[in-house]
Amino acid sequence: MLTSLVVSIVKACTRFASLVVVIALILAIAAGYYTARNFTINTDINTLISPDLDWRKRDNQFGEAFDRDRTILAVVEAPTPELTSAAAAVLGRKLAGDSKHFESVQPLGSGEFFEKNGLLFLPAAEVGQLVGQFESAAPLIEIMAGDPRCAD
């Protein structure tokens, strides 16, 4: 049954070959036109996910709070850490005085967060050294913890 159907289609196509080619060309042009008019690709990843989702709303708020398009990061290098700190402080003071070009100036690694969590950003070797110092001070800390006069 299927074989006879395929044979009859092939016979009809060979008998009317020029008509089949014209119809195929018309269909190809129509398909190309339809595709060009109706299919688009949007490469903006921010529009791929609905902005109404809770996490997307929070992500948009985060993006507005930390406007990375308007943030400038200045890297200061010097032969020693002390000179680097001094140069960064001078640069920060000069830029903070220029309110025409800069809304705010904040040295990287400063502020309340870094005062509380600064150890998180030290190199592993320095953290190990500090932990070793804390371990060597453990007996003194235990004595102080057991002394009721130190509780106040």
N, CA, C and O atoms as a GROMACS GRO file, in nm:
protein
  608
    1MET      N    1   0.083  -0.119   0.000
    1MET     CA    2   0.000   0.000   0.000
    1MET      C    3   0.087   0.126   0.000
    1MET      O    4   0.070   0.214  -0.083
    2LEU      N    5   0.182   0.132   0.096
    2LEU     CA    6   0.271   0.248   0.104
    2LEU      C    7   0.361   0.257  -0.018
    2LEU      O    8   0.388   0.366  -0.068
    3THR      N    9   0.406   0.143  -0.066
    3THR     CA   10   0.493   0.142  -0.183
    3THR      C   11   0.421   0.196  -0.305
    3THR      O   12   0.479   0.273  -0.382
    4SER      N   13   0.297   0.157  -0.325
    4SER     CA   14   0.223   0.204  -0.442
    4SER      C   15   0.195   0.354  -0.432
    4SER      O   16   0.195   0.423  -0.534
    5LEU      N   17   0.173   0.406  -0.312
    5LEU     CA   18   0.152   0.549  -0.292
    5LEU      C   19   0.278   0.627  -0.329
    5LEU      O   20   0.270   0.728  -0.400
    6VAL      N   21   0.394   0.581  -0.281
    6VAL     CA   22   0.520   0.649  -0.311
    6VAL      C   23   0.548   0.644  -0.462
    6VAL      O   24   0.593   0.742  -0.519
    7VAL      N   25   0.523   0.532  -0.524
    7VAL     CA   26   0.547   0.518  -0.669
    7VAL      C   27   0.459   0.614  -0.747
    7VAL      O   28   0.505   0.677  -0.842
    8SER      N   29   0.332   0.627  -0.707
    8SER     CA   30   0.242   0.717  -0.780
    8SER      C   31   0.283   0.864  -0.762
    8SER      O   32   0.271   0.944  -0.855
    9ILE      N   33   0.331   0.900  -0.641
    9ILE     CA   34   0.378   1.037  -0.618
    9ILE      C   35   0.500   1.066  -0.704
    9ILE      O   36   0.510   1.174  -0.764
   10VAL      N   37   0.593   0.973  -0.712
   10VAL     CA   38   0.713   0.992  -0.793
   10VAL      C   39   0.676   1.004  -0.941
   10VAL      O   40   0.733   1.086  -1.012
   11LYS      N   41   0.582   0.921  -0.989
   11LYS     CA   42   0.540   0.930  -1.129
   11LYS      C   43   0.478   1.066  -1.160
   11LYS      O   44   0.506   1.125  -1.264
   12ALA      N   45   0.393   1.115  -1.067
   12ALA     CA   46   0.329   1.245  -1.090
   12ALA      C   47   0.433   1.357  -1.090
   12ALA      O   48   0.425   1.450  -1.171
   13CYS      N   49   0.532   1.347  -1.001
   13CYS     CA   50   0.636   1.451  -0.996
   13CYS      C   51   0.723   1.449  -1.121
   13CYS      O   52   0.763   1.554  -1.170
   14THR      N   53   0.751   1.332  -1.173
   14THR     CA   54   0.833   1.326  -1.295
   14THR      C   55   0.754   1.367  -1.418
   14THR      O   56   0.810   1.423  -1.512
   15ARG      N   57   0.625   1.341  -1.419
   15ARG     CA   58   0.542   1.380  -1.533
   15ARG      C   59   0.528   1.531  -1.539
   15ARG      O   60   0.533   1.590  -1.647
   16PHE      N   61   0.510   1.596  -1.421
   16PHE     CA   62   0.493   1.741  -1.415
   16PHE      C   63   0.613   1.805  -1.344
   16PHE      O   64   0.595   1.880  -1.248
   17ALA      N   65   0.731   1.774  -1.389
   17ALA     CA   66   0.854   1.817  -1.320
   17ALA      C   67   0.867   1.969  -1.314
   17ALA      O   68   0.900   2.023  -1.208
   18SER      N   69   0.840   2.038  -1.423
   18SER     CA   70   0.856   2.185  -1.420
   18SER      C   71   0.754   2.248  -1.328
   18SER      O   72   0.786   2.346  -1.260
   19LEU      N   73   0.632   2.197  -1.321
   19LEU     CA   74   0.530   2.249  -1.231
   19LEU      C   75   0.569   2.225  -1.085
   19LEU      O   76   0.549   2.311  -1.000
   20VAL      N   77   0.626   2.108  -1.056
   20VAL     CA   78   0.670   2.074  -0.920
   20VAL      C   79   0.782   2.168  -0.876
   20VAL      O   80   0.783   2.213  -0.762
   21VAL      N   81   0.875   2.199  -0.964
   21VAL     CA   82   0.985   2.290  -0.932
   21VAL      C   83   0.931   2.430  -0.904
   21VAL      O   84   0.974   2.495  -0.809
   22VAL      N   85   0.838   2.478  -0.986
   22VAL     CA   86   0.780   2.611  -0.966
   22VAL      C   87   0.706   2.617  -0.832
   22VAL      O   88   0.722   2.713  -0.757
   23ILE      N   89   0.626   2.516  -0.803
   23ILE     CA   90   0.552   2.512  -0.675
   23ILE      C   91   0.650   2.508  -0.558
   23ILE      O   92   0.628   2.575  -0.457
   24ALA      N   93   0.757   2.429  -0.569
   24ALA     CA   94   0.857   2.420  -0.462
   24ALA      C   95   0.924   2.556  -0.441
   24ALA      O   96   0.947   2.596  -0.327
   25LEU      N   97   0.957   2.627  -0.550
   25LEU     CA   98   1.017   2.760  -0.537
   25LEU      C   99   0.921   2.859  -0.472
   25LEU      O  100   0.961   2.938  -0.387
   26ILE      N  101   0.795   2.854  -0.512
   26ILE     CA  102   0.695   2.944  -0.452
   26ILE      C  103   0.681   2.915  -0.303
   26ILE      O  104   0.676   3.008  -0.222
   27LEU      N  105   0.674   2.788  -0.267
   27LEU     CA  106   0.664   2.750  -0.126
   27LEU      C  107   0.789   2.792  -0.047
   27LEU      O  108   0.778   2.835   0.068
   28ALA      N  109   0.906   2.779  -0.106
   28ALA     CA  110   1.030   2.818  -0.038
   28ALA      C  111   1.035   2.969  -0.016
   28ALA      O  112   1.074   3.015   0.091
   29ILE      N  113   0.994   3.046  -0.117
   29ILE     CA  114   0.993   3.192  -0.102
   29ILE      C  115   0.890   3.232   0.003
   29ILE      O  116   0.918   3.319   0.085
   30ALA      N  117   0.773   3.171   0.001
   30ALA     CA  118   0.669   3.203   0.100
   30ALA      C  119   0.717   3.166   0.241
   30ALA      O  120   0.692   3.241   0.336
   31ALA      N  121   0.783   3.053   0.256
   31ALA     CA  122   0.833   3.013   0.388
   31ALA      C  123   0.942   3.108   0.436
   31ALA      O  124   0.946   3.143   0.554
   32GLY      N  125   1.030   3.151   0.345
   32GLY     CA  126   1.133   3.247   0.382
   32GLY      C  127   1.074   3.381   0.423
   32GLY      O  128   1.119   3.441   0.521
   33TYR      N  129   0.974   3.427   0.349
   33TYR     CA  130   0.908   3.554   0.383
   33TYR      C  131   0.839   3.544   0.520
   33TYR      O  132   0.852   3.633   0.604
   34TYR      N  133   0.766   3.435   0.542
   34TYR     CA  134   0.697   3.414   0.671
   34TYR      C  135   0.797   3.410   0.787
   34TYR      O  136   0.773   3.468   0.893
   35THR      N  137   0.907   3.342   0.766
   35THR     CA  138   1.010   3.331   0.870
   35THR      C  139   1.071   3.468   0.900
   35THR      O  140   1.090   3.503   1.017
   36ALA      N  141   1.101   3.543   0.797
   36ALA     CA  142   1.161   3.675   0.816
   36ALA      C  143   1.066   3.770   0.888
   36ALA      O  144   1.111   3.854   0.966
   37ARG      N  145   0.937   3.758   0.865
   37ARG     CA  146   0.839   3.848   0.927
   37ARG      C  147   0.799   3.805   1.068
   37ARG      O  148   0.765   3.891   1.150
   38ASN      N  149   0.802   3.675   1.098
   38ASN     CA  150   0.741   3.627   1.222
   38ASN      C  151   0.837   3.569   1.325
   38ASN      O  152   0.800   3.555   1.441
   39PHE      N  153   0.957   3.535   1.288
   39PHE     CA  154   1.051   3.477   1.384
   39PHE      C  155   1.159   3.580   1.416
   39PHE      O  156   1.223   3.634   1.327
   40THR      N  157   1.177   3.606   1.546
   40THR     CA  158   1.282   3.697   1.590
   40THR      C  159   1.361   3.633   1.702
   40THR      O  160   1.311   3.545   1.773
   41ILE      N  161   1.482   3.676   1.716
   41ILE     CA  162   1.568   3.628   1.824
   41ILE      C  163   1.604   3.749   1.909
   41ILE      O  164   1.657   3.849   1.859
   42ASN      N  165   1.575   3.739   2.037
   42ASN     CA  166   1.608   3.845   2.130
   42ASN      C  167   1.724   3.796   2.216
   42ASN      O  168   1.709   3.699   2.291
   43THR      N  169   1.837   3.860   2.206
   43THR     CA  170   1.955   3.815   2.280
   43THR      C  171   1.970   3.884   2.415
   43THR      O  172   2.068   3.862   2.485
   44ASP      N  173   1.874   3.969   2.452
   44ASP     CA  174   1.878   4.035   2.583
   44ASP      C  175   1.830   3.936   2.688
   44ASP      O  176   1.712   3.905   2.696
   45ILE      N  177   1.923   3.887   2.769
   45ILE     CA  178   1.887   3.783   2.867
   45ILE      C  179   1.794   3.837   2.976
   45ILE      O  180   1.727   3.758   3.043
   46ASN      N  181   1.789   3.967   2.994
   46ASN     CA  182   1.702   4.023   3.097
   46ASN      C  183   1.555   4.014   3.059
   46ASN      O  184   1.468   4.021   3.146
   47THR      N  185   1.525   3.998   2.931
   47THR     CA  186   1.386   3.987   2.889
   47THR      C  187   1.342   3.843   2.872
   47THR      O  188   1.225   3.819   2.843
   48LEU      N  189   1.430   3.749   2.888
   48LEU     CA  190   1.394   3.608   2.873
   48LEU      C  191   1.314   3.556   2.992
   48LEU      O  192   1.236   3.462   2.977
   49ILE      N  193   1.334   3.615   3.108
   49ILE     CA  194   1.268   3.570   3.230
   49ILE      C  195   1.171   3.679   3.274
   49ILE      O  196   1.204   3.798   3.270
   50SER      N  197   1.054   3.639   3.317
   50SER     CA  198   0.949   3.733   3.355
   50SER      C  199   0.996   3.824   3.469
   50SER      O  200   1.052   3.776   3.567
   51PRO      N  201   0.973   3.955   3.456
   51PRO     CA  202   1.012   4.046   3.564
   51PRO      C  203   0.916   4.041   3.682
   51PRO      O  204   0.940   4.108   3.783
   52ASP      N  205   0.808   3.963   3.673
   52ASP     CA  206   0.710   3.954   3.780
   52ASP      C  207   0.745   3.849   3.885
   52ASP      O  208   0.679   3.841   3.989
   53LEU      N  209   0.847   3.768   3.860
   53LEU     CA  210   0.888   3.668   3.959
   53LEU      C  211   0.954   3.737   4.078
   53LEU      O  212   1.022   3.839   4.063
   54ASP      N  213   0.934   3.678   4.198
   54ASP     CA  214   0.988   3.740   4.319
   54ASP      C  215   1.139   3.759   4.312
   54ASP      O  216   1.190   3.866   4.343
   55TRP      N  217   1.211   3.655   4.271
   55TRP     CA  218   1.357   3.665   4.269
   55TRP      C  219   1.404   3.764   4.162
   55TRP      O  220   1.510   3.826   4.177
   56ARG      N  221   1.327   3.778   4.054
   56ARG     CA  222   1.365   3.876   3.951
   56ARG      C  223   1.344   4.019   4.002
   56ARG      O  224   1.421   4.109   3.969
   57LYS      N  225   1.237   4.038   4.083
   57LYS     CA  226   1.215   4.170   4.142
   57LYS      C  227   1.331   4.207   4.234
   57LYS      O  228   1.380   4.320   4.232
   58ARG      N  229   1.374   4.109   4.315
   58ARG     CA  230   1.487   4.135   4.404
   58ARG      C  231   1.615   4.160   4.325
   58ARG      O  232   1.696   4.245   4.362
   59ASP      N  233   1.633   4.086   4.216
   59ASP     CA  234   1.751   4.104   4.131
   59ASP      C  235   1.750   4.244   4.068
   59ASP      O  236   1.854   4.309   4.059
   60ASN      N  237   1.634   4.289   4.024
   60ASN     CA  238   1.624   4.423   3.967
   60ASN      C  239   1.651   4.530   4.072
   60ASN      O  240   1.716   4.630   4.043
   61GLN      N  241   1.601   4.509   4.195
   61GLN     CA  242   1.629   4.604   4.303
   61GLN      C  243   1.779   4.608   4.333
   61GLN      O  244   1.835   4.715   4.355
   62PHE      N  245   1.842   4.492   4.333
   62PHE     CA  246   1.987   4.486   4.356
   62PHE      C  247   2.061   4.561   4.246
   62PHE      O  248   2.154   4.637   4.273
   63GLY      N  249   2.018   4.540   4.122
   63GLY     CA  250   2.082   4.609   4.010
   63GLY      C  251   2.068   4.760   4.019
   63GLY      O  252   2.159   4.833   3.982
   64GLU      N  253   1.952   4.806   4.068
   64GLU     CA  254   1.932   4.950   4.083
   64GLU      C  255   2.014   5.006   4.199
   64GLU      O  256   2.067   5.117   4.191
   65ALA      N  257   2.025   4.928   4.307
   65ALA     CA  258   2.100   4.974   4.424
   65ALA      C  259   2.250   4.983   4.394
   65ALA      O  260   2.317   5.075   4.441
   66PHE      N  261   2.301   4.888   4.318
   66PHE     CA  262   2.443   4.885   4.286
   66PHE      C  263   2.458   4.908   4.136
   66PHE      O  264   2.484   4.814   4.060
   67ASP      N  265   2.442   5.030   4.095
   67ASP     CA  266   2.446   5.066   3.954
   67ASP      C  267   2.588   5.048   3.902
   67ASP      O  268   2.672   5.138   3.912
   68ARG      N  269   2.614   4.930   3.847
   68ARG     CA  270   2.749   4.899   3.802
   68ARG      C  271   2.790   4.976   3.678
   68ARG      O  272   2.909   4.982   3.645
   69ASP      N  273   2.694   5.034   3.609
   69ASP     CA  274   2.729   5.112   3.490
   69ASP      C  275   2.791   5.245   3.526
   69ASP      O  276   2.863   5.305   3.446
   70ARG      N  277   2.763   5.294   3.648
   70ARG     CA  278   2.814   5.424   3.689
   70ARG      C  279   2.923   5.411   3.794
   70ARG      O  280   2.965   5.513   3.850
   71THR      N  281   2.970   5.292   3.823
   71THR     CA  282   3.073   5.272   3.925
   71THR      C  283   3.210   5.271   3.859
   71THR      O  284   3.230   5.210   3.754
   72ILE      N  285   3.304   5.340   3.921
   72ILE     CA  286   3.442   5.344   3.873
   72ILE      C  287   3.530   5.281   3.981
   72ILE      O  288   3.518   5.317   4.099
   73LEU      N  289   3.615   5.192   3.944
   73LEU     CA  290   3.709   5.130   4.036
   73LEU      C  291   3.849   5.174   3.999
   73LEU      O  292   3.895   5.150   3.887
   74ALA      N  293   3.917   5.238   4.093
   74ALA     CA  294   4.054   5.283   4.069
   74ALA      C  295   4.150   5.190   4.142
   74ALA      O  296   4.131   5.162   4.261
   75VAL      N  297   4.251   5.142   4.074
   75VAL     CA  298   4.351   5.054   4.132
   75VAL      C  299   4.477   5.135   4.158
   75VAL      O  300   4.531   5.201   4.069
   76VAL      N  301   4.524   5.130   4.283
   76VAL     CA  302   4.643   5.206   4.323
   76VAL      C  303   4.753   5.105   4.352
   76VAL      O  304   4.734   5.012   4.431
   77GLU      N  305   4.867   5.123   4.289
   77GLU     CA  306   4.982   5.035   4.312
   77GLU      C  307   5.099   5.117   4.362
   77GLU      O  308   5.121   5.231   4.321
   78ALA      N  309   5.174   5.057   4.454
   78ALA     CA  310   5.294   5.121   4.507
   78ALA      C  311   5.390   5.011   4.551
   78ALA      O  312   5.349   4.895   4.563
   79PRO      N  313   5.517   5.045   4.577
   79PRO     CA  314   5.616   4.943   4.614
   79PRO      C  315   5.585   4.873   4.746
   79PRO      O  316   5.620   4.756   4.764
   80THR      N  317   5.520   4.942   4.840
   80THR     CA  318   5.490   4.881   4.970
   80THR      C  319   5.343   4.901   5.003
   80THR      O  320   5.279   4.992   4.950
   81PRO      N  321   5.288   4.816   5.091
   81PRO     CA  322   5.148   4.833   5.131
   81PRO      C  323   5.122   4.969   5.197
   81PRO      O  324   5.015   5.026   5.179
   82GLU      N  325   5.219   5.019   5.272
   82GLU     CA  326   5.200   5.147   5.340
   82GLU      C  327   5.187   5.261   5.239
   82GLU      O  328   5.101   5.348   5.253
   83LEU      N  329   5.274   5.260   5.138
   83LEU     CA  330   5.266   5.362   5.034
   83LEU      C  331   5.136   5.350   4.954
   83LEU      O  332   5.078   5.450   4.913
   84THR      N  333   5.092   5.227   4.932
   84THR     CA  334   4.966   5.206   4.861
   84THR      C  335   4.851   5.264   4.940
   84THR      O  336   4.765   5.332   4.885
   85SER      N  337   4.848   5.237   5.070
   85SER     CA  338   4.741   5.291   5.155
   85SER      C  339   4.744   5.443   5.157
   85SER      O  340   4.639   5.507   5.150
   86ALA      N  341   4.862   5.499   5.167
   86ALA     CA  342   4.874   5.645   5.169
   86ALA      C  343   4.828   5.706   5.037
   86ALA      O  344   4.755   5.806   5.036
   87ALA      N  345   4.869   5.647   4.926
   87ALA     CA  346   4.829   5.699   4.795
   87ALA      C  347   4.679   5.684   4.775
   87ALA      O  348   4.615   5.774   4.720
   88ALA      N  349   4.622   5.574   4.819
   88ALA     CA  350   4.477   5.554   4.806
   88ALA      C  351   4.401   5.655   4.891
   88ALA      O  352   4.297   5.705   4.850
   89ALA      N  353   4.453   5.685   5.009
   89ALA     CA  354   4.388   5.784   5.095
   89ALA      C  355   4.391   5.922   5.032
   89ALA      O  356   4.291   5.994   5.035
   90VAL      N  357   4.504   5.960   4.976
   90VAL     CA  358   4.516   6.091   4.910
   90VAL      C  359   4.421   6.098   4.790
   90VAL      O  360   4.351   6.197   4.772
   91LEU      N  361   4.420   5.993   4.711
   91LEU     CA  362   4.331   5.990   4.595
   91LEU      C  363   4.185   5.998   4.639
   91LEU      O  364   4.106   6.072   4.580
   92GLY      N  365   4.150   5.924   4.743
   92GLY     CA  366   4.012   5.927   4.793
   92GLY      C  367   3.971   6.066   4.840
   92GLY      O  368   3.860   6.110   4.812
   93ARG      N  369   4.060   6.135   4.910
   93ARG     CA  370   4.030   6.271   4.957
   93ARG      C  371   4.011   6.367   4.839
   93ARG      O  372   3.919   6.449   4.840
   94LYS      N  373   4.097   6.357   4.739
   94LYS     CA  374   4.086   6.447   4.624
   94LYS      C  375   3.958   6.420   4.544
   94LYS      O  376   3.891   6.514   4.501
   95LEU      N  377   3.926   6.293   4.525
   95LEU     CA  378   3.805   6.261   4.449
   95LEU      C  379   3.679   6.296   4.527
   95LEU      O  380   3.579   6.337   4.468
   96ALA      N  381   3.682   6.280   4.659
   96ALA     CA  382   3.566   6.314   4.741
   96ALA      C  383   3.538   6.464   4.735
   96ALA      O  384   3.423   6.506   4.748
   97GLY      N  385   3.640   6.544   4.717
   97GLY     CA  386   3.622   6.688   4.706
   97GLY      C  387   3.563   6.732   4.573
   97GLY      O  388   3.517   6.846   4.560
   98ASP      N  389   3.563   6.643   4.474
   98ASP     CA  390   3.510   6.676   4.341
   98ASP      C  391   3.366   6.627   4.329
   98ASP      O  392   3.340   6.524   4.267
   99SER      N  393   3.273   6.700   4.389
   99SER     CA  394   3.132   6.656   4.387
   99SER      C  395   3.067   6.679   4.251
   99SER      O  396   2.957   6.630   4.226
  100LYS      N  397   3.134   6.753   4.164
  100LYS     CA  398   3.079   6.775   4.030
  100LYS      C  399   3.084   6.646   3.948
  100LYS      O  400   2.992   6.616   3.873
  101HIS      N  401   3.192   6.570   3.962
  101HIS     CA  402   3.210   6.449   3.881
  101HIS      C  403   3.181   6.319   3.955
  101HIS      O  404   3.159   6.216   3.892
  102PHE      N  405   3.181   6.323   4.090
  102PHE     CA  406   3.164   6.200   4.167
  102PHE      C  407   3.057   6.219   4.274
  102PHE      O  408   3.063   6.314   4.353
  103GLU      N  409   2.959   6.129   4.275
  103GLU     CA  410   2.854   6.136   4.376
  103GLU      C  411   2.907   6.096   4.513
  103GLU      O  412   2.877   6.160   4.614
  104SER      N  413   2.986   5.991   4.516
  104SER     CA  414   3.042   5.944   4.642
  104SER      C  415   3.173   5.871   4.613
  104SER      O  416   3.195   5.820   4.504
  105VAL      N  417   3.258   5.868   4.715
  105VAL     CA  418   3.387   5.799   4.705
  105VAL      C  419   3.400   5.712   4.829
  105VAL      O  420   3.386   5.760   4.941
  106GLN      N  421   3.426   5.582   4.807
  106GLN     CA  422   3.444   5.492   4.919
  106GLN      C  423   3.563   5.402   4.891
  106GLN      O  424   3.566   5.334   4.788
  107PRO      N  425   3.661   5.401   4.980
  107PRO     CA  426   3.775   5.311   4.961
  107PRO      C  427   3.730   5.165   4.965
  107PRO      O  428   3.649   5.126   5.050
  108LEU      N  429   3.780   5.087   4.876
  108LEU     CA  430   3.745   4.945   4.869
  108LEU      C  431   3.795   4.875   4.995
  108LEU      O  432   3.907   4.897   5.040
  109GLY      N  433   3.711   4.791   5.051
  109GLY     CA  434   3.750   4.717   5.170
  109GLY      C  435   3.733   4.797   5.298
  109GLY      O  436   3.794   4.765   5.400
  110SER      N  437   3.652   4.900   5.294
  110SER     CA  438   3.627   4.978   5.414
  110SER      C  439   3.479   4.976   5.444
  110SER      O  440   3.398   4.933   5.361
  111GLY      N  441   3.443   5.021   5.561
  111GLY     CA  442   3.303   5.027   5.599
  111GLY      C  443   3.270   4.924   5.706
  111GLY      O  444   3.354   4.843   5.746
  112GLU      N  445   3.146   4.929   5.751
  112GLU     CA  446   3.101   4.844   5.862
  112GLU      C  447   3.111   4.695   5.827
  112GLU      O  448   3.151   4.615   5.912
  113PHE      N  449   3.075   4.658   5.705
  113PHE     CA  450   3.080   4.517   5.667
  113PHE      C  451   3.221   4.461   5.679
  113PHE      O  452   3.241   4.352   5.733
  114PHE      N  453   3.319   4.534   5.627
  114PHE     CA  454   3.456   4.485   5.629
  114PHE      C  455   3.516   4.490   5.770
  114PHE      O  456   3.606   4.412   5.802
  115GLU      N  457   3.467   4.580   5.853
  115GLU     CA  458   3.514   4.582   5.991
  115GLU      C  459   3.470   4.455   6.064
  115GLU      O  460   3.544   4.402   6.147
  116LYS      N  461   3.351   4.407   6.034
  116LYS     CA  462   3.300   4.286   6.099
  116LYS      C  463   3.352   4.159   6.032
  116LYS      O  464   3.385   4.062   6.101
  117ASN      N  465   3.362   4.158   5.901
  117ASN     CA  466   3.390   4.036   5.825
  117ASN      C  467   3.521   4.043   5.749
  117ASN      O  468   3.538   3.970   5.650
  118GLY      N  469   3.612   4.124   5.790
  118GLY     CA  470   3.738   4.144   5.718
  118GLY      C  471   3.822   4.018   5.706
  118GLY      O  472   3.893   4.000   5.608
  119LEU      N  473   3.814   3.928   5.806
  119LEU     CA  474   3.894   3.806   5.799
  119LEU      C  475   3.855   3.716   5.682
  119LEU      O  476   3.936   3.634   5.638
  120LEU      N  477   3.734   3.731   5.632
  120LEU     CA  478   3.690   3.649   5.520
  120LEU      C  479   3.769   3.676   5.393
  120LEU      O  480   3.772   3.594   5.302
  121PHE      N  481   3.831   3.793   5.387
  121PHE     CA  482   3.897   3.834   5.264
  121PHE      C  483   4.050   3.829   5.273
  121PHE      O  484   4.119   3.873   5.182
  122LEU      N  485   4.101   3.776   5.383
  122LEU     CA  486   4.246   3.761   5.395
  122LEU      C  487   4.293   3.638   5.317
  122LEU      O  488   4.215   3.545   5.296
  123PRO      N  489   4.418   3.636   5.275
  123PRO     CA  490   4.472   3.516   5.213
  123PRO      C  491   4.473   3.399   5.315
  123PRO      O  492   4.482   3.422   5.435
  124ALA      N  493   4.465   3.279   5.264
  124ALA     CA  494   4.456   3.160   5.351
  124ALA      C  495   4.575   3.151   5.447
  124ALA      O  496   4.557   3.110   5.562
  125ALA      N  497   4.693   3.188   5.403
  125ALA     CA  498   4.811   3.179   5.490
  125ALA      C  499   4.798   3.274   5.610
  125ALA      O  500   4.832   3.237   5.722
  126GLU      N  501   4.747   3.394   5.586
  126GLU     CA  502   4.730   3.490   5.696
  126GLU      C  503   4.622   3.444   5.793
  126GLU      O  504   4.636   3.460   5.914
  127VAL      N  505   4.514   3.386   5.740
  127VAL     CA  506   4.408   3.335   5.828
  127VAL      C  507   4.464   3.221   5.913
  127VAL      O  508   4.433   3.213   6.032
  128GLY      N  509   4.544   3.134   5.854
  128GLY     CA  510   4.606   3.025   5.930
  128GLY      C  511   4.696   3.078   6.041
  128GLY      O  512   4.696   3.025   6.152
  129GLN      N  513   4.771   3.183   6.012
  129GLN     CA  514   4.859   3.243   6.112
  129GLN      C  515   4.776   3.303   6.227
  129GLN      O  516   4.812   3.286   6.344
  130LEU      N  517   4.668   3.372   6.194
  130LEU     CA  518   4.582   3.429   6.298
  130LEU      C  519   4.517   3.320   6.383
  130LEU      O  520   4.508   3.335   6.505
  131VAL      N  521   4.472   3.213   6.320
  131VAL     CA  522   4.412   3.103   6.395
  131VAL      C  523   4.515   3.042   6.490
  131VAL      O  524   4.482   3.007   6.603
  132GLY      N  525   4.638   3.031   6.444
  132GLY     CA  526   4.745   2.980   6.531
  132GLY      C  527   4.766   3.070   6.651
  132GLY      O  528   4.789   3.021   6.761
  133GLN      N  529   4.760   3.199   6.631
  133GLN     CA  530   4.774   3.293   6.743
  133GLN      C  531   4.657   3.280   6.840
  133GLN      O  532   4.675   3.286   6.962
  134PHE      N  533   4.537   3.261   6.786
  134PHE     CA  534   4.421   3.242   6.873
  134PHE      C  535   4.435   3.112   6.953
  134PHE      O  536   4.400   3.108   7.071
  135GLU      N  537   4.486   3.007   6.889
  135GLU     CA  538   4.504   2.880   6.959
  135GLU      C  539   4.606   2.893   7.071
  135GLU      O  540   4.588   2.835   7.178
  136SER      N  541   4.712   2.967   7.047
  136SER     CA  542   4.812   2.982   7.153
  136SER      C  543   4.758   3.067   7.268
  136SER      O  544   4.807   3.056   7.381
  137ALA      N  545   4.659   3.151   7.242
  137ALA     CA  546   4.600   3.234   7.347
  137ALA      C  547   4.482   3.164   7.414
  137ALA      O  548   4.422   3.221   7.505
  138ALA      N  549   4.449   3.044   7.373
  138ALA     CA  550   4.333   2.974   7.428
  138ALA      C  551   4.338   2.958   7.581
  138ALA      O  552   4.236   2.981   7.645
  139PRO      N  553   4.452   2.920   7.642
  139PRO     CA  554   4.452   2.908   7.789
  139PRO      C  555   4.417   3.040   7.858
  139PRO      O  556   4.342   3.040   7.956
  140LEU      N  557   4.468   3.150   7.809
  140LEU     CA  558   4.437   3.280   7.868
  140LEU      C  559   4.288   3.313   7.851
  140LEU      O  560   4.226   3.366   7.942
  141ILE      N  561   4.234   3.282   7.737
  141ILE     CA  562   4.092   3.308   7.711
  141ILE      C  563   4.006   3.224   7.804
  141ILE      O  564   3.904   3.271   7.854
  142GLU      N  565   4.046   3.097   7.827
  142GLU     CA  566   3.970   3.010   7.918
  142GLU      C  567   3.973   3.064   8.060
  142GLU      O  568   3.872   3.059   8.131
  143ILE      N  569   4.088   3.115   8.103
  143ILE     CA  570   4.098   3.173   8.238
  143ILE      C  571   4.006   3.294   8.248
  143ILE      O  572   3.933   3.310   8.346
  144MET      N  573   4.010   3.380   8.147
  144MET     CA  574   3.926   3.499   8.150
  144MET      C  575   3.778   3.463   8.144
  144MET      O  576   3.695   3.529   8.207
  145ALA      N  577   3.744   3.359   8.069
  145ALA     CA  578   3.605   3.318   8.058
  145ALA      C  579   3.554   3.262   8.189
  145ALA      O  580   3.435   3.275   8.221
  146GLY      N  581   3.641   3.200   8.266
  146GLY     CA  582   3.601   3.142   8.396
  146GLY      C  583   3.603   3.243   8.509
  146GLY      O  584   3.548   3.214   8.615
  147ASP      N  585   3.662   3.358   8.491
  147ASP     CA  586   3.671   3.460   8.597
  147ASP      C  587   3.545   3.545   8.594
  147ASP      O  588   3.518   3.612   8.494
  148PRO      N  589   3.465   3.543   8.703
  148PRO     CA  590   3.341   3.620   8.702
  148PRO      C  591   3.364   3.769   8.695
  148PRO      O  592   3.274   3.842   8.654
  149ARG      N  593   3.482   3.818   8.733
  149ARG     CA  594   3.511   3.963   8.726
  149ARG      C  595   3.525   4.009   8.581
  149ARG      O  596   3.506   4.127   8.552
  150CYS      N  597   3.559   3.915   8.490
  150CYS     CA  598   3.576   3.952   8.348
  150CYS      C  599   3.444   3.950   8.273
  150CYS      O  600   3.438   3.993   8.158
  151ALA      N  601   3.338   3.900   8.337
  151ALA     CA  602   3.209   3.890   8.268
  151ALA      C  603   3.145   4.026   8.249
  151ALA      O  604   3.061   4.043   8.160
  152ASP      N  605   3.182   4.124   8.332
  152ASP     CA  606   3.121   4.258   8.322
  152ASP      C  607   3.177   4.334   8.211
  152ASP      O  608   3.137   4.448   8.189
   0.00000   0.00000   0.00000
